[in-house]
């Protein structure tokens, strides 16, 4: 059995919000923002047969995990696959994630806000897909014009039905490991 490791980045490893063309300074002081205790806990960028959404589609997904001791509201949290656009997709307001809880978001470019005119499949469907050839997944917190990167993952080429996950859940001290997907459940070794 081969074990592959994945690079998980801290907020200082991956530049977020570098928008020099608009005059914004990427080094804006964000010390007033407290980083929420939420991490990208697992993702599956090549979902062939593992789990399907309510429409029966085997879409890719991103799972978040609350490492804290109380509920964290989604208000002000964003997911993206683009370092230049860290506020690409806002998590649904008025919802949250319990302490030690999981939240699954479908990465299927099917949030109903595109040009296709298709109805939305729900508020847990991202406005982008995950690239099977590799890219970044970025979790950002933004309030009143300030933002801070909460977590970021850079990954390479993916294999069908193999997810990348933190072991144990929420562990930011070790690289993610590839293995059997465990959507909305505790990651196994």
N, C-alpha and C positions, 0 to 999 in steps of 0.2 A: 504494500500500500504506500503510495507516494503522498507526502504531505506538502502542500504548497502554502506559502505565506503571502500575505497581502500587506501593502503599506497603508497604514492609517496615519493621518497627519494631524498635528495640533494646529491651533490657530496661527502659530508663527511659521509653520512650514509651507503654507500655501497662501499666496497673496489673494486677497478678496477686495473687490471694489476698486481696482486700479483703473481709474477713469480719467487719465491725464488729458484726454481730448476735450473734456468739458470743464477743465480747471479744478476738478475736485482733487484734494490731496489724499492719497491712499493712507497716509499716516495720521489721519484725523484722530484726535484723542477720544478713545471710546472707554476710558477708565470708569466713567460713570455708569456704564452698562454692566450688569452682573450676568455672567454666562449661565444660562439655565442648565440644570443637571440632566441633559438629554444628549444621547449619542446615537450615531448611526450604528446599530447593533448587528444588522445582517442585511444582505441584499442578494438578489438573484437576477442576474442580467441575461439569462438564457433559460427561461422557464418553458420547457417543452411539455412536461406532463405532471409537474408537482402539485400545483394548486391553481384553481381557476377562480376568476372573479364572479360576481353575481350574473354577468352576461354569458358565463361559460367559456370565457377567453383565458388562455394561459399567458397572461401578461407578466412582464417583469415586475419586481417590487423592491421596495426599500422598507426596512423595519427600524423603527426608532425605539429606544428603551430609556425609561426614566430611572436614573441612578440615585435620585434623591429620596427624601423621606416624606414628601407631600406631593399633591397633584401639581402638574405643570400645565398651564394653559397654553394652547397653540398660538394665541394672539401674538403677532410679531415674529413668529418663526417662519423661515422660508427654506425650501429645498431647491437645488439647482444642479445642473450638470455642466455649467459654464462659469469659469472663474471670473469672466468679465461681466457676468450678469447674475450675481449671487442672490438677488431677490426675484428670481424667475417665477417661482410658484409659492404663493402664500398658503400655509397650512390653514385649515378651516377655523375661523374665529368662533368663539363660544364653546369650543371643545377643548379637551385636554387629555393628559395621559397620567394615570394613577402612579403613585410611588411603586417602583418595581414592576411597572406595567409596560406593555408593548403596544405599538401602533403601526399598522401596516398601510402602506400607500402604494397604489398600482402605478407603475411607470409605463404608461401606455399612450401618452399624448392624446388622451381622450377625456379632457376635462370639460368639453362642450363649448369652449370659448374660441375655438379655431375657426378657420374659414369654411370648414366642411358643412357647418350648419347642423351637424348631428347633435342629438340631445345628449346632455351630460349623463355619464354613468354613475355620478355621485361625487361627493366632495372629497373623496380619498383617491381620486384619479389625477395624476400629475399631468402637466402640460408638456411633458417630454418623455422620451424613451431612454432606456439605458443601452449604450452601445456594446455589442458583443465583442467588439475589437478592443474595448477599453476606453476609459475616460475618467472623469472625476464625479463624485457625488459630494455636494456641499450643503451643510446645514448652517444657516445664518440667523442671528437674532437682530432685529432692527426696531428702533424706537425713536421717534422725533428726529429723523434724519441721521442718526448715528447707527452704526452697525458693528457687530462683532461676530467673527466666525466661531461657531460652537464646535463643529466637527467637520472633517473632510476626509474622504477616501479617494485614493488614486488606484485604479486597477488596470490590469492588462487583459489579454484575450481570455474569454470565458468558455467553459465547457457546458454542454447541456445538463440541466438539472443539478448543478453543483453550486451551492451558495458559498459566500464568504461571510464569516461570523466571528464575533468576539467571544472568547472563552476565558473565564465565565462571562455571563451577560454583563455588558457595560465596561468591561476591562479595557482601559485605554493604554495600559502599560506594555501590552504585547501586540504584535501584528495580528491581523485577522487571519483565520485559517479557513481553507476550503473543505467542504464536507457535505453531509446530508442536510438539506434545508429543514428548518424548524420554524416556519412562519408563525408569529404570535405565540411562541412557546420558548421555554428555556433551551438555550443552545447546548448541545451535547458535545462531548470530547471528540 
